[in-house]
Amino acid sequence: MRQYHKVMQLPFKVTPSIFPKGKISPNTPNIAKIAPFYMIHLPLEALNFHQKGHHLLLSTDTKETIEGRIKALKKDFPNLTYVNNHIGSKFTQNERAMKFLLEALNQEGITFVDSRTIPSVTRKYYQYHPKESFNTCQNIPFLERDIFLDNELDVEKITANLMKAVKIAKTKGYAIAIGHPHKETLLALQNASSYLKESGVDLVYINELIVP
């Protein structure tokens, strides 16, 4: 909750991505109730990393298991409309698993935002065609991250990445930048507020994106 409030103190719109309800995040449904908008940061199986305390979806999970997980998620967060992946370098490379996940999310009216922790099947295997102003995968809308702000916890480098995101937005009409509530990231964002205001780019919640 403390991290959420720090993010929401920024002088512009930021879409917080919160963990599902679980052992290490029992109170996130309460955050969802007060947030003007939010996403769920859905833990997916990684190649060489495991974070204790999270309920991971695995690349070997059945269609029924994945559907059940998403239905439970929607029950905990009734107004949920967007999900992005936490880790997931193994899961998102698995065509079968991603097909089941995208279908399950679509059934619940949830759009997937690929954090692109690794080149995933949404990029490698499926063909894209325009539909409802989104990229599509198996005719299911989804979005992709353009920039990671804070791979390196350095204020100057985070600021440079933020400027790259602005440049991308001006070129293609929008950009999705993902960061974490590290003190360096929050400081860089706070310091860049004047630049962002003068950049000619609107900062919006992800559901407000106008995708060309």
C-alpha positions as semicolon CSV with decimal commas, in nm:
position;residue;x (nm);y (nm);z (nm)
1;M;0,000;0,000;0,000
2;R;0,289;0,237;0,078
3;Q;0,438;0,188;-0,269
4;Y;0,099;0,248;-0,428
5;H;0,057;0,581;-0,251
6;K;0,407;0,692;-0,359
7;V;0,321;0,618;-0,720
8;M;-0,011;0,799;-0,698
9;Q;0,159;1,111;-0,560
10;L;0,323;1,168;-0,899
11;P;0,175;1,474;-1,073
12;F;0,050;1,280;-1,375
13;K;-0,137;0,962;-1,456
14;V;0,042;0,632;-1,396
15;T;-0,127;0,293;-1,424
16;P;-0,032;0,092;-1,114
17;S;0,010;-0,280;-1,177
18;I;-0,062;-0,475;-0,860
19;F;-0,010;-0,840;-0,773
20;P;-0,305;-1,077;-0,743
21;K;-0,429;-1,152;-0,395
22;G;-0,188;-1,399;-0,235
23;K;0,044;-1,480;0,051
24;I;0,271;-1,181;-0,003
25;S;-0,001;-0,952;-0,137
26;P;-0,318;-1,017;0,067
27;N;-0,445;-0,659;0,052
28;T;-0,427;-0,581;-0,319
29;P;-0,807;-0,605;-0,365
30;N;-0,829;-0,311;-0,123
31;I;-0,589;-0,113;-0,343
32;A;-0,806;-0,192;-0,645
33;K;-1,109;-0,047;-0,467
34;I;-0,944;0,295;-0,424
35;A;-0,738;0,311;-0,745
36;P;-0,876;0,528;-1,026
37;F;-0,741;0,260;-1,259
38;Y;-0,509;-0,040;-1,223
39;M;-0,376;-0,353;-1,390
40;I;-0,290;-0,689;-1,239
41;H;0,076;-0,794;-1,246
42;L;0,020;-1,164;-1,317
43;P;0,308;-1,396;-1,217
44;L;0,402;-1,636;-1,497
45;E;0,669;-1,905;-1,507
46;A;1,023;-1,782;-1,577
47;L;1,322;-1,965;-1,722
48;N;1,579;-1,914;-1,447
49;F;1,402;-1,726;-1,173
50;H;1,148;-1,812;-0,906
51;Q;1,002;-1,570;-0,658
52;K;0,862;-1,735;-0,348
53;G;0,514;-1,646;-0,236
54;H;0,359;-1,601;-0,580
55;H;0,105;-1,833;-0,739
56;L;0,267;-1,882;-1,079
57;L;0,089;-1,997;-1,390
58;L;0,308;-2,265;-1,547
59;S;0,369;-2,338;-1,913
60;T;0,256;-2,697;-1,845
61;D;-0,077;-2,595;-1,691
62;T;-0,391;-2,726;-1,855
63;K;-0,643;-2,503;-2,027
64;E;-0,881;-2,566;-1,737
65;T;-0,619;-2,464;-1,479
66;I;-0,546;-2,139;-1,660
67;E;-0,914;-2,062;-1,708
68;G;-0,978;-2,130;-1,339
69;R;-0,698;-1,897;-1,235
70;I;-0,833;-1,613;-1,450
71;K;-1,189;-1,667;-1,326
72;A;-1,063;-1,650;-0,967
73;L;-0,870;-1,334;-1,053
74;K;-1,183;-1,172;-1,192
75;K;-1,373;-1,270;-0,878
76;D;-1,114;-1,093;-0,659
77;F;-1,100;-0,792;-0,894
78;P;-1,447;-0,757;-1,053
79;N;-1,363;-0,443;-1,254
80;L;-1,032;-0,576;-1,387
81;T;-0,978;-0,507;-1,759
82;Y;-0,597;-0,520;-1,808
83;V;-0,324;-0,765;-1,705
84;N;0,050;-0,758;-1,765
85;N;0,296;-1,035;-1,688
86;H;0,533;-1,046;-1,392
87;I;0,846;-1,233;-1,509
88;G;0,718;-1,508;-1,744
89;S;1,016;-1,566;-1,974
90;K;0,931;-1,938;-1,999
91;F;0,552;-1,912;-2,009
92;T;0,534;-1,639;-2,273
93;Q;0,756;-1,838;-2,512
94;N;0,516;-2,133;-2,500
95;E;0,264;-2,111;-2,782
96;R;0,015;-2,349;-2,622
97;A;0,023;-2,178;-2,282
98;M;-0,013;-1,830;-2,431
99;K;-0,305;-1,939;-2,647
100;F;-0,486;-2,070;-2,339
101;L;-0,405;-1,756;-2,139
102;L;-0,517;-1,511;-2,406
103;E;-0,839;-1,704;-2,459
104;A;-0,909;-1,715;-2,085
105;L;-0,844;-1,342;-2,046
106;N;-1,059;-1,260;-2,347
107;Q;-1,349;-1,460;-2,204
108;E;-1,338;-1,236;-1,896
109;G;-1,306;-0,910;-2,091
110;I;-0,940;-0,861;-1,995
111;T;-0,670;-0,731;-2,231
112;F;-0,317;-0,870;-2,204
113;V;-0,020;-0,632;-2,197
114;D;0,298;-0,821;-2,285
115;S;0,576;-0,691;-2,059
116;R;0,821;-0,845;-2,308
117;T;1,057;-0,986;-2,049
118;I;1,175;-1,197;-2,344
119;P;1,067;-1,217;-2,712
120;S;0,736;-1,398;-2,664
121;V;0,507;-1,599;-2,888
122;T;0,284;-1,297;-2,933
123;R;0,573;-1,156;-3,134
124;K;0,741;-1,470;-3,271
125;Y;0,467;-1,705;-3,388
126;Y;0,139;-1,530;-3,448
127;Q;0,049;-1,311;-3,743
128;Y;-0,075;-0,962;-3,677
129;H;-0,372;-0,790;-3,833
130;P;-0,550;-0,473;-3,724
131;K;-0,864;-0,526;-3,519
132;E;-1,031;-0,280;-3,286
133;S;-0,719;-0,060;-3,305
134;F;-0,500;-0,320;-3,131
135;N;-0,242;-0,570;-3,246
136;T;-0,402;-0,912;-3,247
137;C;-0,301;-1,261;-3,156
138;Q;-0,539;-1,540;-3,256
139;N;-0,787;-1,256;-3,319
140;I;-0,755;-1,153;-2,953
141;P;-0,646;-0,793;-2,884
142;F;-0,329;-0,738;-2,684
143;L;-0,068;-0,468;-2,624
144;E;0,310;-0,471;-2,581
145;R;0,556;-0,279;-2,369
146;D;0,779;-0,038;-2,563
147;I;1,032;0,068;-2,298
148;F;1,156;-0,062;-1,965
149;L;1,246;0,247;-1,765
150;D;1,456;0,101;-1,488
151;N;1,660;-0,201;-1,593
152;E;1,940;0,004;-1,437
153;L;1,867;0,189;-1,113
154;D;2,026;0,515;-1,218
155;V;1,822;0,835;-1,227
156;E;1,995;0,971;-1,539
157;K;1,949;0,645;-1,731
158;I;1,586;0,619;-1,624
159;T;1,532;0,977;-1,742
160;A;1,695;0,892;-2,076
161;N;1,462;0,594;-2,116
162;L;1,166;0,817;-2,038
163;M;1,276;1,051;-2,316
164;K;1,299;0,751;-2,550
165;A;0,941;0,663;-2,460
166;V;0,829;1,016;-2,550
167;K;1,011;0,989;-2,884
168;I;0,842;0,655;-2,958
169;A;0,502;0,801;-2,871
170;K;0,556;1,092;-3,109
171;T;0,662;0,853;-3,385
172;K;0,395;0,583;-3,362
173;G;0,120;0,765;-3,175
174;Y;0,161;0,605;-2,833
175;A;0,414;0,427;-2,613
176;I;0,387;0,191;-2,317
177;A;0,665;0,240;-2,062
178;I;0,700;0,002;-1,767
179;G;0,889;0,075;-1,446
180;H;0,895;-0,021;-1,082
181;P;0,834;0,182;-0,764
182;H;1,206;0,208;-0,686
183;K;1,317;0,533;-0,527
184;E;1,535;0,607;-0,832
185;T;1,244;0,557;-1,070
186;L;1,007;0,770;-0,865
187;L;1,268;1,046;-0,839
188;A;1,334;1,040;-1,214
189;L;0,963;1,061;-1,287
190;Q;0,912;1,342;-1,038
191;N;1,206;1,538;-1,180
192;A;1,078;1,488;-1,534
193;S;0,729;1,622;-1,466
194;S;0,797;1,961;-1,628
195;Y;0,962;1,798;-1,930
196;L;0,667;1,562;-1,971
197;K;0,417;1,847;-1,942
198;E;0,597;2,042;-2,213
199;S;0,667;1,742;-2,438
200;G;0,333;1,750;-2,614
201;V;0,264;1,391;-2,507
202;D;-0,035;1,311;-2,287
203;L;0,021;1,068;-2,001
204;V;-0,288;0,851;-1,968
205;Y;-0,408;0,532;-1,804
206;I;-0,363;0,235;-2,032
207;N;-0,737;0,205;-2,096
208;E;-0,729;0,560;-2,235
209;L;-0,472;0,483;-2,503
210;I;-0,569;0,576;-2,855
211;V;-0,383;0,326;-3,069
212;P;-0,351;0,424;-3,436
